[in-house]
C-alpha cells in the first residue's frame, strides 16, 4: 500500500495521507489523536484479516500536513471528504482514536450520506458541553491539560505545553506501558506528528478546548464508543455523555487505561466496521 501521498485543499493546504491494509477492502478512515500522525494505526494484521482499506492522514500542522490555525473539530469532515474524493471513494467507515474521536463524529455528522458506521476509541467529551461535569474524577495533571489551552494563547502554549511534550517525547521511553510492535508504532506516530514543530499540536489543543461545531444528534451512523475501564484521563461520564447524545450508539468497555493494549476490543470493532459493506 501507499506510504505517503498528498492532496491539495481548496485553500492551498497540503494534506499528507497514507494507506494500509487491503487495496480492494472496505474503506476505513482512521483519525489520530493529540499529538499524532498518519502513522497511528492498528497492527498485527487486523486490517488484512477483516479486509479493510485504511486511510490515515496528518491533521493540520502535524507531520507533513500544512498548518491551519483556527481550525475547528468539525473541519475534519472537509479534509476527509477531500481525500475520499481524491481516491474515488464514495462510502466509508470512520474511526477516531483519543482526540481523533470527536473528529470521527464530526465526519459522521457532516457526511451522513457517506459514513456507514463510526467508532470512537478512548474519546473525550466536548469540553464546552454545559450538561457534563467534565473534570469529575480526573487527575489534577489532566485537568491542567484542558484548562491551559482555554486560558492561554498559542505563543504561551508553544513555550510551555509544547516544551513539556517535546521533553517527554525525547525521553528514553515515553510509553513504557507498551512493548513490541505496538510500542514502536505509537512512538513513531507521536514523534512524526511534531517533526515540523509545535504548530499542529498547539492548534489542536485550542480546537479541542472550543465548541466542536456540531451536535451529537447529527451523527446518524451506527456508532460504537470504546472506553478504557481504567482510563483516568477520560472519566466514565465522558463515555456516558457521548452514548447518551448519539442516536444510535453503544458503549464498549475494554480493560486498561488510555495508553494500553486494547487490541482485543479493536479487533471486534474493526470487524464490525467492515461489516457495513454495501
C-alpha positions as CSV (number, residue, x, y, z in Angstrom):
1,X,0.0,0.0,0.0
2,X,1.0,3.7,-0.3
3,X,3.3,5.0,2.4
4,X,2.7,8.8,2.0
5,X,0.8,10.7,-0.7
6,X,-0.6,14.3,-0.8
7,X,-3.8,16.1,-1.7
8,X,-4.2,19.8,-2.0
9,X,-7.1,21.5,-0.3
10,X,-9.0,24.4,-2.0
11,X,-7.2,26.9,0.4
12,X,-3.9,25.6,-0.9
13,X,-3.0,23.5,2.1
14,X,-1.2,20.2,1.6
15,X,-2.6,17.1,3.4
16,X,-0.4,14.1,3.8
17,X,-2.1,10.7,4.0
18,X,-1.2,7.0,3.9
19,X,-3.0,3.7,3.1
20,X,-2.8,0.4,4.9
21,X,-4.5,-3.0,4.6
22,X,-6.1,-4.4,1.6
23,X,-6.4,-2.4,-1.6
24,X,-9.9,-3.7,-2.6
25,X,-11.1,-3.8,1.0
26,X,-13.9,-1.7,2.6
27,X,-12.6,1.9,3.1
28,X,-12.0,3.0,6.7
29,X,-10.6,6.4,7.7
30,X,-8.6,6.3,11.0
31,X,-8.1,9.6,12.6
32,X,-5.2,10.2,15.1
33,X,-5.2,11.9,18.5
34,X,-3.3,14.8,20.0
35,X,-0.5,14.6,19.2
36,X,-0.3,12.1,16.4
37,X,0.2,11.5,12.7
38,X,-0.7,9.3,9.7
39,X,1.4,6.5,11.2
40,X,-1.1,5.9,14.0
41,X,-2.9,2.7,13.0
42,X,-3.8,-0.8,14.3
43,X,-1.2,-3.5,13.9
44,X,-1.0,-7.3,13.9
45,X,-2.6,-7.9,10.6
46,X,-6.1,-6.9,11.7
47,X,-6.8,-4.9,8.6
48,X,-5.9,-7.8,6.4
49,X,-8.0,-10.2,8.4
50,X,-11.1,-8.1,8.1
51,X,-10.3,-6.9,4.5
52,X,-10.3,-3.2,5.1
53,X,-8.6,-0.4,3.2
54,X,-7.4,2.0,5.8
55,X,-6.7,5.7,5.1
56,X,-4.9,7.7,7.8
57,X,-3.8,11.3,7.4
58,X,-1.9,14.1,9.2
59,X,-4.3,16.6,10.8
60,X,-3.4,20.2,10.0
61,X,0.1,21.1,11.2
62,X,1.0,17.6,12.2
63,X,3.6,15.5,10.3
64,X,3.7,16.7,6.7
65,X,0.4,18.5,6.5
66,X,0.2,22.2,6.3
67,X,-0.9,24.1,9.4
68,X,-4.4,25.6,9.6
69,X,-4.6,28.0,12.6
70,X,-8.1,28.4,13.9
71,X,-9.4,25.2,12.6
72,X,-12.3,23.6,14.4
73,X,-13.0,19.9,15.2
74,X,-15.8,19.9,12.6
75,X,-13.5,20.9,9.9
76,X,-12.0,17.4,9.8
77,X,-15.0,16.4,7.7
78,X,-13.8,18.7,4.8
79,X,-10.4,17.1,4.7
80,X,-11.7,13.5,4.9
81,X,-14.2,14.2,2.1
82,X,-11.3,15.7,0.0
83,X,-9.1,12.6,0.4
84,X,-12.0,10.3,-0.2
85,X,-12.8,12.2,-3.5
86,X,-9.2,12.0,-4.5
87,X,-9.2,8.2,-4.0
88,X,-12.6,7.8,-5.7
89,X,-14.2,6.5,-2.5
90,X,-17.9,7.1,-2.1
91,X,-18.9,5.4,1.1
92,X,-16.6,4.6,4.1
93,X,-16.5,3.9,7.8
94,X,-14.6,6.2,10.2
95,X,-12.7,5.5,13.4
96,X,-11.1,8.1,15.7
97,X,-8.6,7.4,18.4
98,X,-8.4,9.5,21.5
99,X,-8.7,13.2,20.4
100,X,-9.5,11.8,16.9
101,X,-12.8,10.6,18.4
102,X,-14.6,13.9,18.2
103,X,-13.3,14.4,14.6
104,X,-14.6,11.0,13.6
105,X,-18.0,12.0,15.0
106,X,-17.7,15.3,13.0
107,X,-17.2,13.3,9.8
108,X,-20.2,11.2,10.5
109,X,-22.3,14.3,11.3
110,X,-21.3,16.3,8.3
111,X,-21.2,13.4,5.8
112,X,-24.2,11.3,6.7
113,X,-24.7,10.0,3.2
114,X,-21.2,8.7,3.0
115,X,-20.4,7.3,6.5
116,X,-21.7,3.8,7.0
117,X,-20.5,3.2,10.6
118,X,-18.5,5.1,13.2
119,X,-16.2,4.1,16.1
120,X,-14.5,6.3,18.7
121,X,-11.7,4.9,20.9
122,X,-10.9,6.5,24.2
123,X,-12.6,9.7,23.2
124,X,-13.1,12.8,25.4
125,X,-16.4,14.5,25.6
126,X,-16.8,18.1,24.4
127,X,-15.0,20.5,26.8
128,X,-17.6,23.2,26.1
129,X,-20.6,21.0,27.0
130,X,-22.9,22.6,29.5
131,X,-24.6,19.4,30.6
132,X,-21.5,17.5,31.8
133,X,-19.2,17.6,34.8
134,X,-16.1,17.4,32.6
135,X,-13.5,17.2,35.3
136,X,-15.2,14.8,37.8
137,X,-12.7,12.1,38.7
138,X,-9.9,13.5,36.5
139,X,-6.4,13.8,38.0
140,X,-5.1,17.3,38.5
141,X,-2.5,16.9,35.8
142,X,-5.1,16.0,33.3
143,X,-7.3,18.9,34.4
144,X,-4.5,21.3,33.6
145,X,-4.0,19.9,30.1
146,X,-7.6,21.0,29.3
147,X,-7.6,24.3,31.3
148,X,-4.4,25.8,29.8
149,X,-5.5,25.8,26.1
150,X,-8.7,27.5,27.1
151,X,-6.9,30.2,29.1
152,X,-3.8,31.0,27.1
153,X,-2.8,31.9,23.5
154,X,-0.8,29.9,21.0
155,X,2.5,31.6,21.9
156,X,2.2,30.7,25.6
157,X,1.2,27.1,24.8
158,X,4.2,26.7,22.4
159,X,6.5,27.9,25.1
160,X,5.1,25.8,27.9
161,X,2.9,22.9,26.8
162,X,4.9,22.0,23.7
163,X,8.2,22.3,25.6
164,X,6.9,19.7,28.0
165,X,5.7,17.5,25.2
166,X,9.0,17.7,23.4
167,X,10.9,16.7,26.6
168,X,8.6,13.8,27.1
169,X,9.0,12.5,23.5
170,X,12.8,12.9,23.7
171,X,12.9,10.8,26.9
172,X,14.3,7.3,27.0
173,X,10.9,5.6,26.7
174,X,7.8,7.9,26.6
175,X,5.4,4.9,26.5
176,X,6.7,2.2,28.9
177,X,3.2,0.9,29.3
178,X,3.6,-0.8,25.8
179,X,6.0,-3.2,24.2
180,X,7.0,-4.7,20.9
181,X,5.4,-3.6,17.6
182,X,2.6,-1.6,19.4
183,X,5.1,0.4,21.4
184,X,7.2,1.2,18.3
185,X,4.3,2.1,16.2
186,X,2.9,4.6,18.7
187,X,6.3,6.2,19.3
188,X,6.8,6.6,15.6
189,X,3.3,8.2,15.2
190,X,3.8,10.6,18.1
191,X,7.3,11.8,17.0
192,X,6.3,12.1,13.4
193,X,3.4,14.4,14.5
194,X,5.7,17.1,15.8
195,X,8.5,16.7,13.3
196,X,7.9,20.2,12.0
197,X,7.4,22.0,15.3
198,X,4.6,22.9,17.7
199,X,2.1,24.4,15.3
200,X,-0.2,21.4,14.7
201,X,-0.2,20.4,18.4
202,X,-0.9,23.9,19.6
203,X,-3.7,24.4,17.1
204,X,-5.1,21.0,18.1
205,X,-5.2,21.9,21.8
206,X,-7.0,25.1,21.1
207,X,-9.6,23.4,18.8
208,X,-10.3,20.7,21.4
209,X,-11.0,23.3,24.1
210,X,-13.5,25.1,21.9
211,X,-17.0,24.1,20.8
212,X,-16.8,21.2,18.3
213,X,-19.1,22.9,15.7
214,X,-21.7,20.2,15.5
215,X,-24.1,18.4,17.8
216,X,-24.1,14.7,18.7
217,X,-27.7,14.2,17.4
218,X,-26.4,15.0,13.9
219,X,-24.5,11.7,14.0
220,X,-26.8,9.3,12.2
221,X,-24.5,6.4,11.5
222,X,-24.5,3.4,13.9
223,X,-21.7,4.2,16.4
224,X,-19.7,2.3,19.0
225,X,-18.0,4.3,21.8
226,X,-15.0,2.3,23.1
227,X,-13.5,3.3,26.5
228,X,-10.9,2.0,28.8
229,X,-12.1,0.8,32.2
230,X,-9.0,2.3,33.9
231,X,-8.7,5.5,31.8
232,X,-8.3,8.3,34.4
233,X,-7.8,10.9,31.7
234,X,-11.2,10.1,30.1
235,X,-13.6,9.6,33.1
236,X,-16.6,7.3,32.7
237,X,-19.0,10.3,32.4
238,X,-17.4,11.3,29.1
239,X,-18.3,8.0,27.5
240,X,-21.8,8.1,29.0
241,X,-22.3,11.6,27.6
242,X,-21.3,10.5,24.1
243,X,-23.5,7.5,24.2
244,X,-26.5,9.4,25.5
245,X,-26.2,12.1,22.8
246,X,-25.7,9.9,19.7
247,X,-28.9,8.5,18.4
248,X,-27.6,5.0,17.6
249,X,-24.6,4.4,19.9
250,X,-23.5,1.7,22.2
251,X,-20.6,1.7,24.8
252,X,-17.8,-0.9,24.5
253,X,-15.7,-1.2,27.6
254,X,-12.1,-2.5,27.3
255,X,-9.8,-3.4,30.2
256,X,-7.0,-0.9,30.7
257,X,-6.1,2.8,30.7
258,X,-5.5,5.4,28.0
259,X,-2.2,4.0,26.8
260,X,-2.7,0.3,26.8
261,X,-3.2,-2.7,24.6
262,X,-6.8,-2.6,23.5
263,X,-6.3,-4.9,20.5
264,X,-9.0,-7.4,21.6
265,X,-11.8,-4.8,21.5
266,X,-10.2,-3.1,18.5
267,X,-10.3,-6.4,16.5
268,X,-14.0,-6.8,17.2
269,X,-14.7,-3.1,16.3
270,X,-12.9,-3.2,13.0
271,X,-14.7,-6.4,12.1
272,X,-18.0,-4.5,12.9
273,X,-16.9,-1.6,10.8
274,X,-16.1,-3.9,7.9
275,X,-19.5,-5.5,8.2
276,X,-21.1,-2.4,6.7
277,X,-20.2,-3.3,3.1
278,X,-22.9,-2.2,0.7
